[in-house]
Amino acid sequence: MTEAQSVRHAPPGGDAIRINGGAPLRGEIVIGGSKNYALPALCAALLTSERCVFENVPAIEDIRTMLQLLRSLGATVTPDPDADGFMEILQRRGTVAVHAREITNTEIPAHLSKAMRGSFLAAGPLLGRLNEVTVPPAGGDDIGARPLDVMIGGLQALGVRVDSDANGTAVYRTDDLVGATIFLDYPAHTGTENLMMAAVLASGTTRIVNACAEPEIVALGHLLNKMGARVTGMGTSVITIQGVNELHGTRERVFPDRLVAGTYAIAAVITRGELTLRGVRRSDMVPVTSKLREAGAEVWIDDNETMLVRSTAELKPLRIQALPFPGFPTDQQAVMAVLLTQCNGVSRLQERVYEKRLEYVNDLIAMGADIVPERITIATHGVDTAERIGNQAEFRGPCRLQGRTLRARDIRAGAALLLAGLIAEGQTVVTDAYHLHRGYEDLVPKLRAVGADIVSVPAPVS
């Protein structure tokens, strides 16, 4: 298998998704495990020489990439991410075992780092376990600057030295990790996770101030404690870690993916359908359910992790601000933007996390959406050279969308195009659909089962 094949697998039928819009979604969808928790949880297995088993792991491409990375470092992983039918095996079993009895390599492979920014999650565990890691430049979704200096400063406070070459590859080394008080300029998600995983094996006490408080961070802290760590304060802005000498193996179940659940909930509303979502944690869904109800949709969630979403005759305009937790999730605003195109009146959306997150707005405009985005002129050496979408946009609706052939820019922007295709007149083709398969398990079959006219197809020849 070539490096390109190992990080980009097209689904059966091809790397594009074709949708004929207009069908209401009705039925039931089971929500799989959280991508944004499964990735750091799998990396946490590097902190121990004992076997770790993870249940309810989503069968998505980012999981395949992470398992390839863990194996490249010397861990034994099951199932084999390069085996024929890997996705079918993982989807059927839902269980992954990682046994990092020995770590034989501390360099993250460049082709895996380029494929997924989450590959950097291995840095903290490798520093904690072996005091060094080499990290090539990260790739992944192009949604704007996600500076590493917030996390690097934290690692340096723990005693890590950083050396970078001209190509951007960085070597992180330490003689011994020593606990420290770390203030984060920004509550970075991956930064908080990496610092937590590095600090659990450091000597002394570490305090992470202005830590990320998202549900995935809380779950990671509980997982580390099950492995023998001493972490407190998860879910608050200050996380405290008392260093221990070693961790042990464990068994963990990955909680449901709140972002996937939100995508399907919005899809039910915009298609004027009704969906029952199984495997939804009420507390994780508050931002989305609050906005859906504010728009006029009907939403019920019970204590058995079941959510029912139903549309109404008319959707009211909304104001959305994407913020760090507990604000509205930045990873959910692109699909919510599709709903804004169907609201009666003027809606407003503001992105306050990543500066390039609204680039997909141009694609919705191409489909007929009435959107007025902020536009920013970029100047170089005092000369205006380019223009880009800013961080806010005004939506006027409801709009009749027209099917188009458009490229998925990243996971969440691709999901927005897919949802737009569900309600557009005519045919929509979303190319570069591998982005969607990085984050959504069994996406096409699940939507087809609830009434969508959707299929995977070969990418059109340009």
LINUR-V69874 format. One record per helix or strand of 2 or more residues. SS is the DSSP state (~ for helix, > for strand). FROM is the first residue (numbers start at 1). LEN is the number of residues. If there is no record, write none. Layout:
ss,from,len
SS,FROM,LEN
SS,FROM,LEN
This chain:
ss,from,len
~,3,5
>,16,5
>,26,5
~,35,13
>,51,5
~,61,12
>,76,3
~,86,8
>,95,5
~,110,6
~,117,14
>,132,4
~,149,9
>,161,4
>,170,4
>,181,3
~,189,11
>,205,5
~,215,12
>,230,3
>,238,5
>,251,3
~,258,13
>,274,5
~,282,14
>,298,4
>,306,5
>,319,4
~,330,11
>,344,8
~,357,10
>,370,11
>,383,15
>,405,3
~,411,13
>,427,5
~,434,6
~,443,7
>,453,5
